[in-house]
Every structure is written in structure tokens, then in C-alpha cells.
Amino acid sequence: MKVSIFGLGYVGTVSAACLAGQGHDVLGVDVSADKVNQINNKQSPIVEPGLEPLISKGVETGKLKATQDTAAAVRHGEVLLICVGTPSHANGGLGLTYVERVAQDIGQALATVNDYKVVSLRSTVLPGTFTETLKPILEQYSGKKAGVDFGVTVNPEFLREGSAIEDFINPPYTLIGAEDERSGQTLAHLYDGIDAPLFFSDPDTANMVKYACNAFHAVKVTFANEIGRLSKVVGVDSTRVMEIFTQDTKLNISPRYLRPGFAFGGSCLPKDLRAINYLARHTDVDIPMLEGVMESNVEHIEFALDMVVRSGKKSVTLVGLSFKPHTDDLRESPMVALAETLLGKGYKVTIYDANVNLARLVGGNRSYIEQTIPHIASLMCHSLEEAVDGADVIIASHGVNDDLVALAREDQLVVDLSRNSSNAHWMGKSAYEGLCW
């Protein structure tokens, strides 16, 4: 394919060299004459292992060139990749000056061409940038309609400095955010030579995936460092700890627990988090991320409470009381905490959990619920029908099954905390919302 890449910084230069190496006809564009001259002279404007030989080969074969002429680049490319910088402001926001400027330039050039082009934003930007900035500018300056006269997509990159070429050639996946099929499929052809899963989404989802990835990478580094600092002080080899820790690919290094839903609870996680924070305090080790986990968990319960408050309704049924499905363990269940708070605020609360039989609770499980909600027995319903019948709001913590879908009325709000249902099931029925979607 013919590809034009706008911005010859780190992402743009690596993308240009790698795409040229796969046989695409690549034209790089930058306002800097120095960068353009370096590329055309077979030199790399950045330091990255293996990049300069790849650039040299691309220039020698005629597959890679560079220019300062934006209009020429728009005429050249079937696909136009925007790879300009999005620097951070002091308040954490992104500077979109370069994105806006190149979008204007591309839009003006699009006004002068008749063939179909796909503009793809590869720069890292926050959700909303596509619809609020990129697409409107392109349409305004081109006088054309996105999705009709030209395509526009989001195509996040997942390149690590120091291993960028390998990451480009062997990515975990390729992600394309598009509003129309033609745009997405045209861009997808650019990656025909990449052996990796290809995912399509809407543009904002694609942008959010990039931020989720980088945030998680930061969390992992911080987690390992906090465990490391604490381990050192108590005389434990943290390297060995993490070597063993990462061997668990069922729970630790896996999709497990990485599914948006309700807060955690139970007899283990809250207790053990408090214990490790206690150890840190008593050994004078600061572990602010782990200290903040319980606070974040409480905030998630408050988020669910706010949904009930905003509804303006006063009668609430909780479907599921134990801390997770298929158990009757109520210890530190976030649903118990939610029930307790609702009762304290004067809401009428009823509860149904098919797995919880108060008469059979024993030991610490029984003591916990009797101390937290002493009159729990008076709130429990014997059937789902009974629970649903008198409620204005239904909060389902263990998933929404077909029985609940069938029983819910149009005048009820159903809040699904774990997303085991589809919005399509609720067409023409009660209002249906998720906690995290």
C-alpha cells in the first residue's frame, strides 16, 4: 500500500521503517528539515536498536522517503497515519496542538483530491479526541464527510523503546477503532503481513485500551517495587518472591480479576491487605499504592450507592448477598456493606440470595452478619419473585439470569454489577444499567 506518516518522532519513524521493510511505499512527513534530511540520507533521527539499518534499506530500495510537503504526502498515501506528539500539560491533560495542526493540513489537502483516503490517528490521545477534535477538523477543512468521502480511524501503537521493531513485527494484537467498516477494513490491509490477532472497536474504546495498557504496566512496576521494598526490610528476597508469584498463570498473570464489576470482599483479600499494610507501617516502609487499594474498594461501593441515590427511588432489592457467586460467605461482602449503608440512609431494603440460608450459617460467617446487620432475617426474601415484586431498584451482584429478566417490570431500575446479561435482553422492559458500562 501507499502510506504517508505524519510526524517523524519515535512512533512515526519506527512505523515508517517497519512498514517500508514489509514492502509498503512509505512517505514520511515532518516540519523538521533535519529529520527529513536524516531519513533521506539513510540515518535515524532517534536511537533505537536495528532502526538505522532498516531505514537505510528502505531508502535504498525506494520504499522509504521523507518530505516536508504535507499536500504531497496526502496525495501519495492511501492510508495517512498521524504520529505527532501529544505532550502532557502541567495538570495532566494532553496538548493537542500538533494533532490539530496536522489535521487542518490534511483536511485542506483532502479538499483537493478525489480518491478515497483513510486518516488514522496513531498518536496516544484520550477518549473523546476522535469525535471532538480530529473528525470535526478534518470535515471542516476538507469540506467532505467522514465515513463517506474519506475514512478516519484510530490505530494505537504498543511499542516499547529499546524493542520497538520487534514489538511492531510481533505485537500482542493490532487494534483498529473505526466508525464505519470501509475505513477499518482499508486500514486492516496495512497489517496483512503482521501475524497477530486483529481487533476492531469504536475509536474511543481503542484509545481507552491504550491507556488501560500503560496504566496497568505502571501498576505492575509499582506493585513489584512495593513488594520489593517491604520484602527487603523483613529479610525476604523479593526477586524469588516474584519469580514464584509469576508462575501462577491461572490467577496472578491471567485475565482473572481483570473484569470490571463490583468491589472485592470475603475472608481473605481485605484481611490480608490490612495485614500487609500493617507490616509496612510497623517497619516504616511506605507502600502508597497498596495502602490505597482498600480506599478504592470502598469508593467502588459508594459509586453503586450513588446510582441508587440518583434514581430517586426508595425501595431497593439486592439480588445476591455473599461476596461472590456459589458461596454463602458473607464476611466483608461489599453487598453487605451496601445494604448496611442503604438501611442507614432510610431506604427500604430486601435481599434475596439462593445460596444464603441464615439458619445454616456458622462460626465467623454467622457472627459477622449478626454484628453487621442484626435484623438481617427480616430483610431476607424466600424467592426471587417475592424480592422483585416490591422493589423500585434491583441491584444484582452475581449476574442477571433469565428469571430476573422475565420478572422485572418496566417501572423498575435494574443495576447489574457483574455484566452477565446483554442490553438486548432488556428491550422494552425495565431500565437496565451496569456499574462500569
C-alpha positions in Angstrom: 0.0 0.0 0.0 1.0 3.6 -0.3 1.3 5.1 3.2 2.1 8.6 4.4 3.2 9.1 8.0 2.8 12.5 9.6 5.4 13.1 12.4 8.8 11.5 12.3 9.3 11.2 16.0 9.7 7.9 17.8 6.4 6.3 16.8 6.4 7.7 13.3 10.0 6.8 12.4 9.7 3.2 13.7 6.3 2.8 11.9 7.7 4.2 8.7 10.8 2.0 8.7 8.9 -1.2 9.6 6.2 -0.6 7.0 8.8 0.1 4.3 10.5 -3.1 5.4 7.3 -5.0 4.7 7.2 -3.7 1.2 4.8 -0.7 1.6 5.6 2.5 -0.3 6.1 4.9 2.6 6.4 8.7 2.6 7.3 10.3 6.0 6.3 13.9 6.7 7.7 16.3 9.3 8.1 20.0 9.7 11.7 19.5 10.7 14.1 19.7 7.8 16.7 17.9 9.9 14.6 14.8 10.4 13.6 14.7 6.8 17.2 15.0 5.6 18.3 12.4 8.1 15.8 9.9 6.8 16.6 10.6 3.1 20.3 10.2 4.0 19.7 6.8 5.5 20.1 8.0 9.1 17.8 7.5 12.0 16.7 10.7 13.9 16.3 8.6 17.0 18.3 5.9 18.9 16.6 2.5 18.6 18.4 -0.9 18.1 18.2 -2.0 14.5 16.4 1.0 13.2 19.1 2.7 11.2 19.8 -0.4 9.0 16.1 -0.7 8.4 15.8 2.9 7.3 18.9 2.6 5.1 17.4 -0.5 3.4 14.1 1.3 2.9 15.7 4.3 1.3 18.0 2.2 -0.9 15.0 0.1 -2.2 12.9 3.3 -2.8 10.3 2.2 -0.3 11.0 5.0 2.1 11.3 8.7 1.5 10.7 11.8 3.6 9.3 15.3 2.9 8.1 18.5 4.5 5.3 18.8 1.9 2.0 17.8 3.6 -0.1 18.1 0.5 2.2 15.9 -1.4 2.0 13.3 1.3 -1.8 13.4 1.3 -1.8 12.8 -2.5 0.7 10.0 -2.1 -1.0 7.9 0.6 -4.0 5.6 0.6 -3.5 5.5 4.4 -2.4 8.6 6.3 -1.0 7.8 9.7 -0.9 10.7 12.2 2.0 10.1 14.6 2.7 13.5 16.0 3.4 14.2 19.7 0.7 14.8 22.4 2.8 16.3 25.2 1.5 16.5 28.8 0.3 19.7 30.4 1.1 20.5 34.0 -2.4 19.5 35.0 -2.1 16.1 33.3 -4.1 17.0 30.3 -2.8 16.4 26.8 -1.5 19.0 24.4 -3.4 18.5 21.1 -1.8 21.4 19.2 0.2 19.2 16.9 -2.8 16.9 16.2 -5.0 19.8 15.5 -2.4 21.4 13.2 -1.8 18.3 11.1 -5.5 17.6 10.9 -6.0 21.0 9.5 -3.2 20.5 6.9 -4.5 17.1 6.0 -8.1 18.4 5.7 -7.1 21.2 3.4 -5.2 18.7 1.2 -8.1 16.3 1.2 -10.2 19.1 -0.3 -8.1 18.9 -3.4 -8.1 15.1 -4.1 -10.9 12.9 -5.3 -9.7 9.4 -4.4 -10.7 7.8 -1.1 -8.1 8.2 1.8 -8.1 6.8 5.3 -6.7 9.1 8.0 -5.6 7.1 11.1 -4.7 8.6 14.4 -1.8 6.6 15.9 -0.8 9.2 18.5 -1.9 8.5 22.0 -4.9 10.6 22.9 -7.7 10.4 25.4 -11.2 9.1 24.6 -13.3 11.8 23.0 -10.5 13.3 20.9 -11.6 11.5 17.8 -15.2 12.9 17.9 -14.4 16.2 19.5 -11.2 17.2 17.7 -9.9 15.0 14.9 -13.0 14.2 12.8 -14.6 17.8 13.1 -11.4 19.4 11.9 -10.9 17.1 9.0 -14.5 17.6 7.9 -14.3 21.4 8.4 -11.1 21.9 6.4 -11.8 19.3 3.7 -15.5 20.2 3.2 -16.1 16.5 3.0 -18.0 13.9 5.1 -16.0 11.4 7.2 -17.1 7.8 6.6 -18.4 8.8 3.1 -15.8 10.8 1.2 -12.8 9.7 3.3 -12.1 7.3 6.2 -11.0 8.1 9.7 -9.8 5.7 12.3 -7.8 5.3 15.5 -4.8 2.9 15.5 -3.0 2.8 18.8 0.6 1.7 18.9 2.1 -0.6 21.5 5.8 0.0 21.0 8.4 -0.2 23.8 11.6 1.9 23.4 14.5 -0.4 23.0 12.5 -3.2 21.4 10.2 -1.2 19.1 11.0 -3.1 15.9 10.3 -6.5 17.5 7.1 -5.0 19.0 5.9 -3.8 15.6 6.6 -7.0 13.8 5.3 -9.3 16.6 2.7 -7.3 18.5 0.3 -8.9 21.0 -2.5 -7.7 18.7 -3.4 -5.0 16.2 -6.3 -2.7 17.3 -8.3 -0.5 14.9 -11.0 1.8 16.1 -13.4 2.8 13.3 -17.0 4.1 12.9 -17.5 2.5 9.5 -16.5 -0.8 8.0 -14.8 0.6 4.9 -12.4 2.7 7.0 -11.5 -0.2 9.3 -11.0 -2.8 6.6 -8.9 -0.4 4.4 -6.5 0.2 7.3 -6.5 -3.5 8.2 -4.9 -4.3 4.9 -1.9 -2.4 6.0 -1.2 -5.1 8.6 -1.7 -8.1 6.3 1.9 -9.0 6.9 1.6 -9.0 10.7 0.9 -12.3 12.3 -1.2 -11.2 15.2 -4.8 -11.1 16.3 -6.7 -8.2 14.8 -9.4 -6.5 16.8 -11.9 -3.8 15.7 -13.7 -1.4 18.1 -15.1 2.0 18.2 -12.5 4.8 18.3 -12.9 5.7 22.0 -12.6 2.1 23.0 -9.4 1.8 21.1 -8.0 4.9 22.8 -9.0 3.6 26.2 -7.3 0.3 25.6 -4.0 2.1 25.1 -4.4 3.9 28.4 -5.5 0.7 30.2 -2.4 -1.0 28.9 0.0 1.7 30.1 -1.7 2.2 33.4 -1.5 -1.5 34.1 2.2 -1.6 33.2 2.7 1.3 35.7 0.7 -0.6 38.3 2.8 -3.8 37.8 6.1 -1.9 38.2 4.8 -0.2 41.3 3.4 -3.4 42.8 6.7 -5.2 42.3 8.6 -2.3 43.8 6.4 -2.0 46.8 6.6 -5.8 47.5 10.3 -5.4 47.0 10.8 -2.6 49.5 8.8 -4.4 52.1 10.5 -7.7 51.4 13.9 -6.2 51.8 13.1 -4.7 55.2 11.8 -8.1 56.6 14.7 -10.0 55.2 13.0 -11.7 52.2 14.4 -12.0 48.7 11.8 -10.2 46.6 13.2 -11.5 43.4 12.5 -15.0 44.4 9.1 -14.0 45.7 8.1 -12.5 42.3 9.7 -15.4 40.4 7.3 -17.8 42.1 4.4 -15.3 42.0 4.6 -15.0 38.2 4.4 -18.8 37.7 0.7 -18.7 38.6 -0.9 -18.1 35.2 -4.4 -19.1 36.4 -4.9 -16.2 38.8 -1.8 -13.9 39.0 -0.8 -13.4 35.4 -4.1 -14.1 33.6 -7.4 -12.4 32.7 -8.8 -13.4 36.1 -9.9 -10.5 38.3 -9.4 -8.1 35.3 -13.1 -7.8 34.6 -14.9 -4.6 35.6 -17.6 -5.5 38.2 -18.3 -4.9 41.9 -15.9 -4.5 44.8 -13.9 -7.3 46.3 -14.7 -8.9 49.7 -14.5 -12.2 51.5 -12.4 -13.6 54.3 -9.0 -13.3 52.6 -8.4 -10.2 50.4 -9.5 -7.4 52.8 -7.8 -9.2 55.8 -4.5 -9.8 54.0 -4.4 -6.3 52.5 -4.8 -4.8 56.0 -2.1 -7.2 57.3 0.5 -6.3 54.7 -0.2 -2.6 55.2 0.2 -3.1 59.0 3.5 -4.7 58.4 4.6 -1.8 56.2 3.6 0.8 58.9 5.4 -1.1 61.6 8.6 -1.4 59.5 8.4 2.2 58.3 8.0 1.3 54.7 5.8 3.5 52.5 3.6 1.4 50.1 1.1 4.1 48.9 -0.4 2.0 46.1 -1.2 -1.0 48.3 -2.4 1.4 51.0 -4.9 2.9 48.5 -6.4 -0.4 47.4 -8.9 -0.6 50.3 -9.8 3.1 49.9 -10.5 2.5 46.2 -12.6 -0.6 47.0 -14.8 1.5 49.3 -15.1 4.2 46.6 -16.5 1.5 44.3 -19.2 0.6 46.8 -20.0 4.3 47.1 -20.3 4.5 43.3 -23.0 1.8 43.4 -24.8 3.7 46.2 -24.7 6.9 44.1 -26.6 5.1 41.3 -29.4 4.3 43.7 -29.5 7.8 45.2 -29.6 9.4 41.7 -32.5 7.2 40.7 -34.7 9.0 43.4 -36.3 5.6 44.3 -36.6 4.4 47.9 -37.3 0.6 47.7 -34.2 -1.5 46.9 -33.8 -5.2 46.4 -30.3 -6.8 46.5 -30.1 -10.0 44.5 -27.0 -11.7 45.9 -25.6 -11.0 49.3 -22.5 -13.2 49.6 -19.2 -11.7 48.5 -19.1 -13.8 45.2 -21.4 -16.3 43.5 -21.7 -20.0 44.5 -20.9 -19.4 48.2 -22.7 -18.3 51.3 -19.7 -16.5 52.8 -20.9 -13.1 53.9 -17.7 -11.9 55.5 -16.8 -8.4 54.3 -19.1 -8.8 51.4 -19.5 -5.5 49.6 -23.2 -6.3 49.2 -23.5 -6.4 53.0 -21.7 -3.1 53.2 -24.1 -1.7 50.6 -27.1 -3.0 52.4 -25.9 -1.5 55.7 -25.4 1.9 54.1 -28.8 1.9 52.4 -30.5 1.0 55.6 -28.7 3.7 57.4 -29.9 6.2 54.8 -33.5 5.2 55.3 -34.0 3.0 52.2 -36.4 0.1 52.3 -34.1 -2.9 51.6 -35.0 -6.5 50.8 -32.5 -9.2 50.0 -32.5 -12.5 48.1 -29.6 -14.9 47.7 -30.4 -18.5 46.8 -27.1 -19.7 48.4 -27.6 -18.0 51.8 -29.6 -19.8 54.4 -29.3 -17.9 57.7 -30.2 -21.0 59.7 -27.2 -22.8 58.3 -24.6 -20.1 58.8 -22.0 -21.0 61.4 -18.8 -19.6 63.1 -17.3 -16.3 61.9 -19.7 -16.1 59.0 -22.7 -16.1 61.2 -21.1 -13.7 63.8 -20.1 -11.3 61.0 -23.6 -10.8 59.6 -25.3 -10.7 63.0 -23.0 -8.0 64.2 -23.2 -6.0 60.9 -27.0 -6.3 60.3 -28.6 -7.8 63.4 -32.1 -7.8 61.9 -30.9 -9.5 58.6 -33.6 -12.2 58.9 -36.4 -9.7 58.5 -34.9 -8.4 55.2 -34.5 -11.8 53.5 -36.9 -13.0 50.9 -37.7 -16.6 50.2 -38.0 -16.3 46.5 -36.8 -14.1 43.6 -40.4 -13.4 42.8 -41.0 -12.0 46.3 -37.8 -9.9 46.2 -38.6 -8.4 42.8 -42.2 -7.7 43.4 -41.9 -4.9 45.9 -38.8 -3.2 44.6 -38.2 0.1 42.7 -34.5 -0.7 42.2 -32.9 -4.1 41.8 -29.2 -4.5 42.3 -27.9 -7.8 41.0 -24.4 -8.7 42.2 -24.0 -12.2 40.9 -25.2 -11.7 37.4 -28.6 -11.3 35.8 -30.3 -14.6 34.8 -33.3 -15.3 32.6 -35.6 -15.5 35.7 -34.8 -11.9 36.7 -35.2 -10.6 33.1 -38.6 -12.3 33.0 -39.7 -10.9 36.4 -38.5 -7.3 36.1 -41.1 -4.7 35.4 -40.9 -1.6 33.1 -41.0 0.8 36.0 -38.0 -0.8 37.8 -34.3 0.1 37.5 -32.0 -2.9 37.3 -28.4 -2.3 38.1 -26.1 -5.2 37.0 -22.8 -5.3 38.9 -21.1 -8.1 37.0 -22.4 -7.9 33.5 -23.7 -11.4 32.8 -26.5 -10.1 30.7 -26.9 -8.3 27.4 -28.7 -5.0 26.8 -30.7 -6.7 24.1 -32.4 -8.9 26.7 -33.9 -5.7 28.2 -35.5 -4.2 25.1 -39.0 -3.0 26.0 -38.5 -3.9 29.7 -37.2 -2.2 32.7 -34.4 0.3 32.7 -31.1 -1.6 32.8 -27.7 -0.2 33.7 -24.3 -1.5 34.6 -22.0 -0.3 37.3 -19.0 0.0 34.9 -20.6 0.3 31.5 
